[in-house]
Amino acid sequence: MGTLALSRFALMVSAATVLLAACGGSQPPIGAPGAFPQTPAFWGRTNSTNYKVAYSFADTTDGSFPVAPVVYVGGTFYGTTEYGGECNTNPTCGTVYSLSLIGHEKVLYRFASAPDGTYPLAGLTDVGATFYGTTVVGGSNVCGNRSYYFSCGTVFSVTPGGSEKVLHSFGNPPDGNFPAAGLINVNGTLYGTTQFGGKGRKCNFSCGTVFSITMSGKERVLHTFSGTNGGGPVAPLIAVKGKLYGTTETGGAYNAGTVFSMTLSGKEKVLHSFGNGTDGKEPMAALIDVNGTLYGTTQVGGANNCYQYTACGTVFSITPGGKEKVLHVFGGSDGAGPVAPLIEVKGTLYGTTESGGSYSCGGGGCGTIFSITPNGTETVLHSFGSGTDGANAYAPLTDVNGTLYGTTARGGTHGSGTFFALSL
């Protein structure tokens, strides 16, 4: 999987061990600290005529490593960067930012300390002019054991003007911790997952949870994974006809991840366990619903050899009843490591891979943008790494009137990630 061989979540576990020392200062929150404009003349050389870099992140000032999706609200994009933002110490603690369609960027909020929340890995959820999100670490509680400890993560709200509020600090047990996924809004209640924590002890730090939380911050653990029924959920949930659907990166019958359904009250059912043959392994992305069929990706697995891994990942479909089908197996040249959710535009699915493609980033490829039909015909639309066009796309795309917008975690003029547009 290229220069980012470790998953973003494994990387964050390592970072979490030093959180209490790394981001424990008393720097006050900074709201709306000014704009960092870029113009189309700044766009880098690319290998696709319909691809443009609209903004290159510059690390400490405006954030770095944007791995989360952007949400488009009222003509403006909003998102998070996992790092950057001039936190008291290194590594820096992350930002919330806004971007115009032509790439004028503004930092809305800089995370500053452990109680405030640190490392917003997931995207934002817009609910009535207020955004809700998670930080994988930070908060007021400490998790782990004597040799390995970190603060447990938060749920926060932030306004478009940059006013942030911690709604919940996770703890362990029986609460979950390390909320790597974003939230979804179902009838005024937010639902999410934590990668670790929960009541069980069968997994390292236990296997993770599904939780609900009100807009005012009242949190409830709905389900704790046991390993056999899934473990380590790192993807957001989706809601379809009154049920929640999601994936776990590990656990299941072959310890290679699952697809599950769940009622809003927390009754869980495993629909599919990955790892039996070439059906893919380790799904890190959320599912999407297209006309009653669910589509998703696995970051590894499949039938093709790929770099240092056994295979490059897959695109799959699955019915709500659990009938799974592999639609495409990546081969490296067309991408590898699809960790982002797909999106659907006019009957075609679009996605990104964090490595693979035509250009090398440490021997593993810089990633791609691809399209795929529901019957499995895949086309590479752009290979990252031809210049300053970005590298390693972890985030899903966002469609605005036939143009796809997204982020790369690295690359760009400063090497700290990009915001890009691809016209269809």
N, C-alpha and C positions, 0 to 999 in steps of 0.2 A: 504494500500500500504506500509505496513511495517514501518521501521524507517523513511522512506522518504515520510510520508503520504502526505505532501504538494507537489504539482508538482514542478519540478525544476524551472519552470517559476514563480510560485507564490513565491517561495523562493527568487528568484532573485529580484522580485519587492520589497520585504522587504529589501533586501540588498541595493537596489538602493537608498532608502531614506537617507542612511547615506554615500553615495558615496562621496559627496563633502567634507565631513570631513574626510572620511576614506582613500581616496587615492588622496589627493590633494598636495602631497609633490613634491619636485623638483628633486628627484633622477633621474639621467640620464639613458637612455636606456642602456641595457646590451646585447651585441651581442655575441653569441657563447661562453659561459663562461666555457666550459669544460664538460667532460663526467662523468656519474655516472654508472659504469658498474655493471651488475649482471650476474651471470652464472647459467646454469641449476641446479647446486647443491643447489641453493637458492630456487628452486621451492617448494611450500608448499604441504601439504597433501591434496588430493582431493578425491572425490567419483567417479570419472570417469577415467579409465586407459588411455584414449586418451586425457585427459585434462592436460595442464601444465600452470603454472604461469611463465611467462618469466621475469616479472619485477614488483616490488612493489614500488609505488611512496612514497616519503618521505616528503611530505608537503612543508615546506618553501624553501628547497634547490632546488627541481626539480619539484615542482608543486603538486597539489592535486585536487581531484574531477574531474577526466577525464570523462566527460559526452559526449564528441563529438566523432564522428567516426574517425578512422585513415585512411589516404590515402596512398597507396603503390606506390612509384615512384622510379624506378631505383634501386630496391633491398633494399629500406629503407622506413620505415613507418614515417609519419609525422602527428602530431596531436596537440591538445590544452588541457590545463587544465584550468578549470574555476577559481580555486584558486591557492594559492602558489606562489612561485617565489620571496620571500623576498621583497615584496612591503614595502614602508616606514612604514605603519601601518597595523593593523589587522582589517578587513580581508584583506588578500593579494590579489593581482590583477590578477594573472593568467600568463600562459606561453605558448609559442610555443616550441615543442620538436621534436626530431627525435629518432627513435628506430630501431635497427637492428633486424633481424629475431630471433636472440638468446637473445635479451633483453639488448643490450648495449644502454643506453639512453644518450642523450645529450640535454641540454637546449639551444635552438637557440635564444630565445628572452624572456625577462621578461617585462611584462607590469608594468609601474611604476607610472603613475599619470593619473588624469582625462583627460587632453588634449590628452594624448597618447592613450586612450582607456583602458577599464577595464572590466574584466570578459568575456573572449572569450568563450561563451557557445557553439558555433557552430564549425563544422569542417572546414577544409581548402579545397579550390578548386585549383587544379593545372592547370595553364595556361602558357605553354611555359617556364617552369623552374622558374616561380614565383607563389607563393601561395597567394590566396585572401581569406579574412575572415571578420568576424564581431565581434564586442564587444557589449554586450547588453547595457552597460552604458559607461561613459567616453565621451571624445570629448569636443568641445569648446562651446556647447550650453546647456542651462538649460531648462528642461521641468517640467511640473506639475503645482501646484498652491501654495497658501500661506502656506498650511499645509503639502504639500506632493510634494517634488521636487527632481529631480535627473538630472544628465547629460544624454544626449539622446542616446548615442551610436555612433558607428563608422563603416565604412568600411575601411579595411587596406590591404596593401600588405606586404609580407615578403619574402625574398629570402632564399634559403636553407642555406646560410651563416649567416643569422640572421639580415639582414638589413631591418628594418620595416619603413613603411610610412603610415600615415593616409591620405586616399583618400577623405573621406567625413565624416563630423560630422553632425548627424541628429539634427533636431530641430522641434518644434511643435507650432502651425500649420504653413503652410499646410503640411509640411514635416512629415514623420513618425518618430517614435522613438522606442527604445527597439527592435533592430533586433536580435531576438533569433535564427533565422534560418540561415543556410549557404547559399551560393550563387551557382548558376548554370551558366555555360557558354553556350550561344546560339549564334553561329556565331560571336564570338568576343565581345559580349555584355553580361554583368553579370545581372542576375535577382535575386531578393530576396523579402523578406517580412519583415514588422515590426509588432510587436504585438500590439502596440499602435500608436497613432498619426493619422494624416490625417485631412481632411477638416471638417468632421462631428463632432457633439457634442452629438449624441444620446447615446454614450457609455461613460463609465468612462475613461477619457483621450482620448476618441474616439477609434474607433474600429480596427485600423490598416490599413496597406497599402500593395500594391505590387509596387515595384519600379524597375527601370533599372539603371545601372551605367556603364559608360565606364571604360576602364582600366586606364584612366587618371583621373577619379574621377568626371565626369559630371553626376549628378544624376537627375532622373526624376520620379515623382510619376505617375504611370500608373493607379492606381485604389485605391480608399478609400472605405473600407467596411462600411456598414451602420448598421449592426446588423441583419436586416432582410435577407440580402444576405451573412451573415457570419460575424464573428468578432474574433479578437485575433488570427491571423495566426502565429503559432509558428514552422511550419514545412517547410523544403525546398520545392521548386517547382520541377517539372519534366517537360521535354519537349518531346512531342510526336507528330510527323507529323506536326510541325509548330505551335502547340498550347501548352500553359502552363496548367498544372493540379496541384491542391493543395488541402489542407484541412485547415479548420479553427476550432479552439478548441471550440469556442462558436458561438452564432448567429444561423441563419437559422429559420425555421418554428417553432422549438421547443426549441430554444436556447441551443442546445446540440451539435452544430458543423455542418459543411458541408463538402461536396466534391464539388469543383468548377472547371470550365475550364475558360481559358482566352486567348484571342488573344494577340499577341505581342504588339499590340497597346493599350491594356487595356480594351477590352470589355469582361465583366465577365458574366458567366452563372452558376447558382447553379444546380448541377447535382443531389444532394441528400442532404436532411436534416435529421440528426440523431435525435433520441429521440422518434420516433413513435413506441412504443412497445419495443421489445428486440433486436433492430438492432444495439445497441451500442451507446455510448456517448463519446464526447470529443476526437476526433482524434488529436493526437499530432505528429504523424509520417508522413513522406513523403510517397507518393504512389510509387509503382514500376509498370512498364509495362512489362508484360510477354505475348508475342504473341497476343497483341491487347486487353488484359484484364488488368485492373488495380487492384492491391492488396494493402491492407493497414490494419491498426489496430486502435482500439479505446481503450483508456486507462481504461475506465470503461464501464458499460453497459453490456447487455446480460441477460441471463436467470438465472444465478447462483448467490446465495448469497455469499458474499466475505468479510470477516473481518468487518470493520466498514462501508464499502461501500455497495451499493445495488447489485453490480455485479463486476466481476473481469476483464472485458474487452473482446474484440473479435478480430478475424481475419475475414476480409470481402473481397469480390471481387465486382467490379463495372465496368460496360461497359462504354466506352466513351459517350454513350447516356444516362447513368444514371440508369441503372438497377442494383440494389445492392442486394447482397446475403451474409448472415452470414455463414461463413465456419466453424468457431469454437468459442465456448464460453469457456473461462478459468474458472476453478473451484477452484483455490487456490493451491491445491496440484500439479497441473501441471503448475503453474505460475499465476501471476496476474499483471495487470498494464503494458501491452505491449506498451511502449511509443516510441520504436525505429522502424525505417523502416525495412521491410523485405528485404532479398536478395534472389536471385534465383541462384541455382547451379544445373545444369543438370536436370532441370525439377522439383526440389524440392525447397520449400521455407524454409528459416531459419530465426530465430529471437531470441529476448531476451525479458525477462520480468524483471521489476525492483523489484518485490516482488513475493511472493508465492514460491512454491517448498517445499523441504523436511526439510529445516533447518530454525530455527527461528532467525529473526533479529528484536527484539523488538515486537514479537508477530505476525508479518505479513509475515514472510518468506523473504529470502535473494535474491530471484530471480532465474531464470532459463535460459537455452539455449534450444530451441526447434526446431523441424522440422515439417513441415506440407505440405501435398500434395495439389495440386490445388483443389482436391475434398473434402478436409477438414480432412484428417486423421493426427492427431497430435501425436508427440512422444517427450518426454522430454529426451534431450541428456545429460544435466548436471544440477544439483541443486547446487547453490552457498551456502556457509556457513558451509562446513564441516571442515574447518580449516582456513588456510591462503589463500584460493583460491579466495577470493574476495567476494563482495556483492553489490547488486543493480546495475544491468547493464542497463544503459540508452541508450547506443550507439548501432548502428547497427554493424553487423559483416562485415568483409572484407575477401573475398576468395582469397587465393594465392595458386594455384596449389593443390586444394583439402584440404587445411587446413584453418580453419576459425580463424581469429584473431579479438580480440575486447578488450574492456576495461570495468572495473567495477568502479563505482564512489567511492566506499568505500571498506573496507576490505584489505587483503594483510598483509604483515608483519608489516607495520607501520600504517595501518588503513586508509590510504589516497588514496586507489585505486590500481588497478592492470592493467597490460597488459597481455593477456592470449592467448593461442593457443589451438584449438580443432581440432584434425585430424578426417576426415570423414572415 
